[in-house]
Amino acid sequence: MHTDTKETKLHGVYNLETEDFLDTAAVVRALMIPTTVLDRVPVGEKTNVYMVVDNANNLSRRAKGLKSQFDDDCGAWTEGRCATTTHWMQPSGEFKYLFVRNGEYCQEKVVAGKRTYVSLEPQPLPKEVWRIQRYYATQLNDGKPSYRKRVSWLAQVNGQPVALVEYLGKCTRAVPHGNSNCSDRHYVRTPSTTMTTIAEQVKTGSAKVI
């Protein structure tokens, strides 16, 4: 269950109630009715926590064919992967995972050891279907996935575009960027909004301004 009663020392950052990512209902609730929307992921310890951040810049980037960027101070991450999942909201408020086959919503069943997809009758109403886009990344730590990040946002944007960022595990903050020549310094990515501003100034301004 989603709750905002356990805020950490970082404003707008909340403890996960279990050592697992939030369930689908909690994710949708946090995105639809966020308590606090941060400009970006704050600097500081992030162990088993979540937060909601502004996602407008990433939507703009994706509209231009660019990748989303979710900056933080947690060191270097492995190459992330993205996924889009479809869910059916039940009258109870819970969500069922849906598969789409031949333009129809289906549920998966295993028959004689084989996966089959059964079309739902009747089909869910459009207002009952939610598509969640997600980004996953793991922190580099001797090849072991000891620290994980998951970012979720709704495919259908209603109101302010936001993203839910979750961190599982403890950040070692001891892994320099692969291109760094200084092994005792942690890698902190330059915010994507800063890079976008610089790029615009390169087009229209002078080197002195930048």
N, C-alpha and C positions, 0 to 999 in steps of 0.2 A: 504493500500500500504506500502511496506517495504522501509524504508529509514534509512540511517545512519547519518543523519544531526543533530541529537539531542543527542549527547554524553553527559553523565552525568559527574560528577566530577571523577568518577571511569573510568579509561582507558578501552576502549572496552565495556563499558556498556551503552546501549542506552534506551531512554525513549520510551515507547509504545505511539503511537499516539492517541489511545483510551483506555478506561478502559476495555479492553478485550484482549484476546490472539490474536496473529497475525493470519490472514487467511492463508489458505493452500498455495496459490501462494507466499505469503511473506515468509512463512516458507521454502519452497523449494528454493527460491531465496537466502535466507540468508545462507542456508546450502551449496548450490552449489557455491556461490560466496561470501564467508565471507570477510568482511572488515578487521576484527581483530579476531584472534583465540587465546584465553586465555588458559593458562595451567590448570586453575581451576576457579571456581567462586570466585571472589575477596571478601575480607572482607570489609564491609561497608554497608551503607543503600541501600536497593534494593526495591524501591516502584514503581510498574508499569513500569518495565524495562525488557530488554532482553539482551542476550549476546551469543556468540558462543564460546564453549570450546572444547578442544581436547578430543576425545572420544576413543582413541586407547586402553587405559587401560580397559575400560568397554567391548570393543569387545573381548579382551583377556580373561576377566573374564567370559563372556557368553560362549565363546568357551570351557571353562573348566566346564561349568555347574553351574557357580556362578551367583549371581544377580549383576546387575549394581549398582553402587554407585555414587550419585551426591552430593558431600559434600558441605556444606556452613556453615555460621555462624548465621543462622536464628533461632536457637533453635530447639526443638524437633518437629518432624512431625508425622502425623498419618501414619499408614501402607499404603504405596503407592500401586497404581494399574497400570497395564500396558495394553496397547491396541495397536493393529495394524490395520491401516485403509488403504484402497485402493482407489486411485484417478485417474481420467482420465483427462489428460491435453488437453485442447481445443486449437484450432488455435489462439484464442484471448489471450492465456496465463492463462486463468482461469481454475479451476479444478472442476470436478464433482465427487461426492462421488459414489463409486461403491460397489456393493455387489457381492460376488462369490457364485454361486449356481450350483452344479453338474459340476464343472470345467469351468463354463462359467461366463462372466461378465454380471451383470444384474443391472437394475435400479429399485428402489422400487416405487410401486404405491399403492394407497389405493382405493380399489373397494368395494363399499357397506360396508364401515367401516372395511374392512379386508385388511391386508397388502399382496400384491402379488409382485412377482419378475419377471420382464420381461427381457428375454435375449436380449442383444443388437445385432442388425444385421446392418452392419457387426460388428464383434468383434473388440475392440480397438487393435491397433498394440502394440507389447511389449514395444517399445520406448515411447509410449504415456501413459503407466501405471506406476504409482509411488506408492510405499508402504512406509508408514510412521509409524515408531514405536514410541510409546509415553509412558511416565511415568508421573503419576499425584500424587500429595501429597497436603495435607492441614495442615496448622499449628494448633497445639492444642491451643485453646484459649477459655476456659470455654465451650467447646463442640461446639463452633460456627465456621464455616468455613470463618474466616475473612481474611485469607492470603493463597493464593494458588500458587503452583508451577507446571509448565508443562515443561517437557523435551522432545524434538523431535529429531529423527535422521532417516536417510534414510536407508531402509532395503538393498538397493543396494548401496554399497560404491564405489564412484568414486573419486579417489584421497585421500586426507587426511581425515581420519575419524573424523567427528566433530559432536557436538550436540548443539542444540539451547535450551537455558534455559530461561524461562520466569517466572516472578513473578508478581502476581496481588494482589493489596491491600497493606496494610502497616504492616510491621513486628513489632510486639510488643516487641520481643526480651526479654520477661519477663517470659518465661516458661522454667523451668529447666527440664533436662532429668528425666524420670520417675524413674531411678535407683539412682538419685543423692540424697545425704543427705544434700546438701547445697542449700537451696531454693533461695538464693539471687545471685546465679551465673548462667549465661546463658550457655546453652549447645552448644559447638562447636565440631563437630565430627572430629576425627582424619582423615586426608586425606587418602583415600583408597590406593593411591600410596605409602604412608608412611607405611601403614599396610602390603602391599605386600612386600615392601623392608625388613621390619622386619622379616616377615615370611621366606623369602629366607635366611636371615642371621641366623635365628634359625637353618636352615637345614645345613648350611655350615660354620657358624662362631661360635665364642665363646660369652659368656655373656658379656665380657668386650667390645667387638666390638659393640654390640647392645646397 
